[in-house]
Amino acid sequence: MKFRFPLLLLLFLSASLFGLNCAVLSSARDWPGSYCNTRNCCYPKSGKPPADFSVRGFWGYYIDGTFPSHCDSATHFDPSTLRRKMERNWATLACPSSTDFVIWKQQWMKHGTCSGLAPTKYFETAMKLKQRANLLGVLHNAGVTPGGTDYYSREAIREAITRAIGYAPALQCNLDKTGSPQLYEVYICVDSSASRFADCPGMPKQTCGERIKIPLF
C-alpha cells in the first residue's frame, strides 16, 4: 500500500548533543503526502522517495523557546557525501528538485553548526532518530492506515504513539484542498544522549481536531 500523508515528526532532545546549554533538541520529520497534496512538489532526481517520514530539520532550543543558529560560518558540508541516503530520508520535495542541496546546506549552516557534531554525524544522527521512532510502523500496528476517506481519532493516534515510546506526543494538522484536517506533524522527545525517549518541555500548541485524516503519498 502506498501512503501519502504529510507528517512532520519532531524529535526533541536535551542539550548535551548541542553543547550550548539548549533545553531540547528538535528533529523535524515530514510526511510527504501532506506536503504534496497541499502544494506542488518535486521528487529528487533519484525518483519518488519512499512512502515514509522524511527528516526536515534538526535543531536545539533554549528553555525560553529561542534557538541557537549560525554558530560556525567556517565549517561547511558537502551533501554529495550522503546524497543517496539523504534523498531517501531527508527529501525536500521543494521545486525545483535541484534545491535539495541548497536546503541541506542551509540546514547545516543554520542549525548543524550549533550541534557540536561533524557535518556527516549531524545528518546521520537525525536520520537514525527517524528510524528509531518508526511512527509509520507504530500507526500501522494500531490499525491507523493512511489513505482513503477514513477519519481517525486524534486521541487514538496519540495513545498509540504513547504506548510505543512511553511518552505522549503533540500532534499538529493542516488542511487538504477540500478543507479536511489531516495529520501533518508529530512531536516527540528523547534525552540528551538520544538513547531513550523522554518528556518534552514546552510542547507546541495542538492544532488537530478530534477527527483527522491521514492521506496517501
C-alpha positions in Angstrom: 0.0 0.0 0.0 1.3 3.5 -0.8 1.0 6.2 1.8 0.6 9.9 1.2 0.0 11.7 4.4 2.3 14.6 5.4 3.6 14.1 8.9 6.3 16.2 10.3 7.9 14.3 13.1 9.8 16.5 15.5 12.1 14.7 17.9 13.3 16.8 20.8 16.5 16.0 22.6 18.0 17.8 25.6 21.2 19.8 25.3 24.2 17.5 25.5 24.5 16.9 21.8 24.3 20.6 21.1 26.7 21.8 23.8 25.2 25.3 24.0 23.0 24.8 27.1 19.9 24.1 25.0 16.9 22.7 26.8 15.9 20.4 23.9 17.0 19.3 20.5 14.3 19.1 17.9 14.4 16.9 14.8 11.6 17.6 12.4 10.1 15.0 10.1 7.8 15.4 7.1 5.3 13.0 5.8 5.4 13.8 2.0 1.7 13.2 1.4 0.5 16.2 3.5 3.1 18.3 1.8 2.4 17.2 -1.7 -1.4 17.3 -1.5 -1.5 21.0 -0.5 1.1 22.4 -3.0 3.2 21.4 -5.9 6.1 19.2 -5.0 9.1 17.8 -7.0 10.8 14.5 -6.4 14.6 14.2 -6.1 16.4 13.3 -9.3 16.7 9.7 -8.0 12.9 9.4 -8.1 10.0 9.4 -5.8 11.1 8.9 -2.2 9.8 6.0 -0.1 6.3 6.4 1.4 7.8 7.1 4.8 8.6 10.0 7.1 11.3 12.3 5.8 13.6 14.4 8.0 13.1 18.1 7.6 15.2 19.7 10.3 17.3 19.1 13.4 17.9 21.9 15.9 18.2 22.9 19.5 16.0 25.0 21.7 16.7 27.0 24.8 14.2 27.0 27.7 12.8 30.3 26.6 11.9 28.9 23.2 14.7 30.6 21.2 17.3 28.6 19.5 21.0 29.0 18.5 21.8 29.4 14.9 24.7 30.1 12.5 27.4 29.2 15.1 30.3 28.5 12.8 30.4 30.0 9.3 33.8 28.4 8.6 32.6 24.7 8.7 30.8 23.7 5.5 29.0 20.5 4.5 29.2 18.7 1.1 25.8 17.0 0.7 27.2 14.8 -2.0 28.8 12.6 0.6 25.4 11.4 1.9 23.3 12.2 -1.2 21.6 8.8 -1.8 20.8 8.4 1.9 19.6 12.0 2.2 17.3 11.6 -0.8 15.6 8.6 0.8 15.4 10.0 4.4 15.7 13.8 4.1 13.9 14.5 0.8 13.0 18.2 0.4 10.2 17.8 -2.3 10.6 21.5 -2.9 10.6 22.7 -6.5 12.8 22.6 -8.5 14.3 19.4 -7.3 17.8 20.9 -7.6 17.0 22.9 -4.4 17.7 19.9 -2.2 21.5 20.6 -1.9 20.7 24.3 -1.1 18.2 23.3 1.7 20.6 20.7 3.2 23.4 23.3 3.2 21.1 25.9 4.8 20.1 23.4 7.5 23.7 22.7 8.3 24.8 26.3 8.4 21.8 27.5 10.5 21.4 24.6 12.9 24.1 21.9 12.3 27.0 24.3 13.1 25.5 24.7 16.6 25.2 20.9 17.2 28.8 20.2 18.3 28.8 17.4 15.7 30.7 17.0 12.5 28.5 17.6 9.4 28.1 13.9 8.5 27.4 12.9 12.1 24.8 15.6 12.4 22.8 14.4 9.5 23.2 10.8 10.3 22.0 11.3 13.9 18.8 12.9 12.7 18.2 10.1 10.2 18.8 7.4 12.8 16.3 9.0 15.1 13.7 8.8 12.3 14.3 5.0 12.2 14.1 4.6 15.9 10.8 6.4 16.2 9.2 4.4 13.3 5.9 6.2 13.6 4.6 4.7 10.4 5.0 1.2 11.9 3.5 2.4 15.2 0.4 3.7 13.5 0.1 0.6 11.3 0.2 -1.6 14.3 -2.6 0.4 15.9 -4.8 0.0 12.8 -4.3 3.6 11.6 -4.0 3.1 7.9 -3.1 6.1 5.6 -5.4 6.7 2.6 -9.0 6.8 1.6 -11.7 8.9 3.2 -11.4 7.4 6.7 -11.1 9.7 9.7 -9.2 8.7 12.8 -9.5 9.8 16.4 -6.8 12.2 17.4 -6.6 10.6 20.8 -6.3 7.1 19.3 -3.2 8.3 17.4 -1.7 9.9 20.4 -2.3 6.9 22.6 -0.8 4.5 20.0 2.4 6.6 20.0 2.4 6.9 23.7 2.2 3.2 24.2 5.1 2.6 21.7 7.6 5.2 23.1 6.3 5.7 26.7 5.7 9.4 26.3 2.8 11.4 24.9 3.4 13.3 21.6 1.9 16.5 20.4 0.1 16.4 17.1 -0.4 19.2 14.5 -2.6 19.2 11.4 -3.0 21.1 8.2 -5.9 21.2 5.8 -6.1 19.4 2.4 -7.5 21.1 -0.6 -11.1 20.2 0.4 -10.6 21.8 3.8 -10.4 18.4 5.6 -8.0 18.3 8.6 -5.1 15.9 8.1 -2.2 14.8 10.3 0.8 16.8 9.5 3.3 16.9 12.4 4.2 14.7 15.4 6.4 16.0 18.2 8.3 13.6 20.5 11.4 13.9 22.6 14.5 11.9 23.5 17.0 12.5 26.3 20.3 14.3 26.0 22.2 11.2 24.9 19.5 10.3 22.3 19.4 6.9 23.9 15.8 6.9 25.2 12.5 8.8 24.7 11.6 11.4 27.2 9.1 14.1 28.2 9.2 17.3 26.1 9.4 20.7 27.8 7.1 23.1 26.1 5.1 21.1 23.6 3.8 23.1 20.6 0.2 24.0 20.5 -2.1 21.2 19.4 -3.8 22.1 16.1 -5.8 18.9 15.3 -9.5 18.4 15.8 -11.0 15.3 17.3 -11.2 13.5 14.0 -8.5 13.7 11.3 -7.5 12.1 8.0 -4.1 10.6 7.0 -3.8 10.9 3.2 -1.8 8.7 0.8 1.6 9.5 -0.9 
